Amino acid sequence: MGTSTHNIGQKGHTPLVPSWLEQPNTENLLNTEKNEIYSTPIGEQNRFTQPRGEFTRYINSNGRDVGMAKRSIANYVRNSMGGSRNATLRLGAARNSSSRLLNITSIFASGGTQAVEQYLSLENLSKKNAMDALLTITDFVCPDGGPQDEGIARNAYITAIEETPEIASIPFEELTAEQMLLIVQKSMANVICSRIINDIGNKIIMLPKNMNVAEKLVIQIKEFIKGAISDAISKLNVDVNNLSQRKSIDIVDAVYQTTFEIIAEVGDDE
């Protein structure tokens, strides 16, 4: 369910963007929102109160009040985080993992399996099915250990692969660039979903009377975010062909920030 990084939730007085998060290339984040916070101030004590309350009401509806969930997430982005830029920065090292995965996807799109093997100094990826090959490169995409955001990234990537069981029967060398990009999208959606659940939705496991309801709630939130990720990629005209590693970082940051803008806009309409 992508919730292995569940915790008791963030305290209001913690920084909007904790200083220990990796923040590469922050000057290239899109600057499209008005009145965004560009520093990393200490958050207000009660900044999570409203979105957590709204998310709890969504949970108590057993998933029927999806509009409440969308409003909760919109308030989280705009009020708790101070805008889409800070929400993106809060993802920390997960952004690096997403950029590495997108870079591998670009290499695969332009040079195929052999180019990926050469880039990663790995052998025999071409002899594996797509699922096994993608799991083989997990340590490159998401180094194990470290702060919570790295754990979120690793879980998000592995979950994305597990959510695509059809690739188990496809040789890695026959995978298409579009299928690789879909793994990237799912992984990024899982990162955002886990971050939101950890920050405002930690009761999603505790409150439902059974695990089936909890799984339904996670799926609903994840599908909402997946749609926003897809819209962001379309809006930004992301092309995986011939991307440099630096460009991959820029694009990932842009996709994350645009996604947060989209989910905030949709939630504001509820």
N, C-alpha and C positions, 0 to 999 in steps of 0.2 A: 504493500500500500504506500510505500514511499514515506513512511512515518517513523523510521527507526531512529531519527534524530530528535524525537519528541522530548520536550522538557517542560518545566513548569511555567514557562513564559518569561518574557523580558520585563524588567522593572522599568518604571517610567523615567527614573532619573539617570538611566544609562545614556551615553551619547547617542545622538541620532545615527552617527556612523562611527562605531568604536575605533579607536586609534590603532588597534592591532590588525585591522583588516588590511589586506593588500589592496592598494588602489593604483594600479598602473594606468597611465594614459588618461587620467581623469579630465585633462583639459579638452579632450576630444568628445566628451559626452555631448549629446544634442542639447541645445539651449533653446527649447521651444515653449517652456512653461513660464508664465509670468509669476513674479513674486516668489521664486524658488529660493531655498536656503542654500548658499554655496559654501558655507563654512561647516564645521563639525561641532556645533554647540551642544551643551548638555541639554537633553530633552526635558520638557516639562513633566512634572511628577505624574500627572494624570493623562498623559497623551495617548495611552493605549485604552483608556477606560471606555470611551464610546464605541470604537470598533469591536472591542472584545464583547461588550454587552450585546451589540447587534449580531455578532457571530454566534454568541450563545443562544440568542433567540432563534437563529436559523437552525442550529443544532437541535433545539427543543421542538422544532417543527418537523423533525425527522426528514428534512430535505424538501419539504413542500414550499417553504418560503425562500425560493432561490433569490428573489429580489433583495431580501434582507442580507443575504450573503454578499451580493454584489455591492450593496451600499456600504457594508462593513469594510470590504476591501478597498473601496474608493476612499472612505474616510481614513483608512490605514495609510494609503499612499499620500493623500493630500495633507492630512492633519498630523498623524503620528510620525510620518517620515519627512514631512515638509516638501513633498513633491517627488516627481519621478526620478530626478537625478540622485537624490539621497537614497531613494529606495534601491536604485541600481548599485550605488556604491556599497550599500549594506550587504550585498551579495558576496562581497569580498573575493576570496580566492576562487570561488565558484565561477567567476567571470573568466579567470585564466583557464580553467578546465574547459569551459565552453569554447573559448577561442582556440585552444589546442585541437579540440574535436572538429571545429569548423575548418581549421587549417588542414587537418588530415583529410577531411572531405574534399577540400579543394585539390589537394595533391592526387587523391583517388580519381576525381573527375577529369583531371588533365593528363594523368599518367598511368592510371590503373593500379593493379595490385603490386606490380614490381616497383613502381615509384614509392608506394607506401612502405614496402619492405626495405628499400634503400634508405628512405628518410629516417625510419625507426631502427635501422640496423637489425632487422628481424628476418628470419628465414621461414619458409614454408607457409606463410599466410595464404598463399594461393591454393594450398592443399586442404585448407580448412573450410568448413561451411561459414557463412557470414556471421552467425551468432558466436561461434567459437573464436573466430578471428577478432571480432570486436571485443570479446571478453579478454583475449590475449593482450590487447593494447590498453587495458584498463589502467595499469600503473603509469603509463605515459600520459594518458588523458587526465587522470585523477590520482596523483600521488597519495598513498595511504598515510594516515596519521595527521597530526597537526590540529588546528583549531576547528571549531564546529562547522564553519562554512566549507572546509575541505571535505568533511564527512558528508555534508549535504550534497556536494558535487559528486562524490563517488557513488553514493546511494542513488542519486538522480540518474546517473549514466547507466548503472547496472539495471535499474528498474526500467529505463527506456528500452534496453535490449530485451528484457523479460516481457515487456508489453508488446513486443513485435515477434511473436513465436514463428511467424511464417518464414523468417529469414533463416531458420535452422535448416531448412531443406534447400537453401540456395548456396551454391559455392560462392565464396567471397569474391572471386574474380568475375562473377556474373552479376554481382550487385550493381544497381544503377546509382548514378549520382543523386537522383531524386530520392531513392530509398535511403541513402546515407544522410541526406539533408533532413529526412523525416526523423531519423534517430537524433540528430542535432536538435530539432524542434521539440521532440518529446523530452529530451534531457533538460533543455532550458525550461520547459514548462514545469518539470518536476522540481527543479531548483527553486523556482518562484513559489510553487505550491508548498514545499517544505518550509521555506522561509516564512510565509504567511501563517501557516499552521503553528509553527514554533512561536511566532510573535503574538498572534491574537486568537488562534484556534486550538490551543492546547487541550481544550475540553472535548474535542471531536472524538477522542477515544474513550474518555471517562463517562460522558453523559449518556450516549446511546445505550439502550437496554441490551442490544446484542451486536456482535461484530458485523453482521450483514448490513445493519443500518450505518455503522461507522464507515464501512467500505463504500456504501452508496454515497455518503457525504463527500468523501475524499474524491471519488470519481467525478461527482458533479463539479466540485471546485476545479479539479484538474482539467476537465473538458472546457470549462469557461476560460481558463488560462491558455490552454492549447489553441483555442480559437483566436485569442488575442495575439499569441505568438505568430500564428499563421498570417493574421492580418498585418502585423508589423513587418514581417518578411516581405509580404507583397507590397506594402506601402513603400518600403525602402528599396525595392527592386534588387534584392540580394541575389547575386550571381556567384556561384561557388567556383567558377572557372578562373584559374590563374590568380588567386588571392595570395598576397604576401602574408607572412606571419603578423607583421605590424597591422596590415589591413584587416586581418581576422579579428584582432583585438578591438579595433575601431567599430567594426560591424557588429560584433557581439554586444558591446556597450550600447550602440544605437538601437539594436533590436530589443534589449532589455528595457531601455528607457522608453522607447515607443510603446512597448507592451504595457508598461505601467501607466502610461498616459491613456491608452485605450481602455484598460480595465477601470481606470478612475472615471473616464468620461461615461462609460456604460453604466457604472454604478451610480453616477450623479443623476442619470435619467430614471432610475427606479423610484 
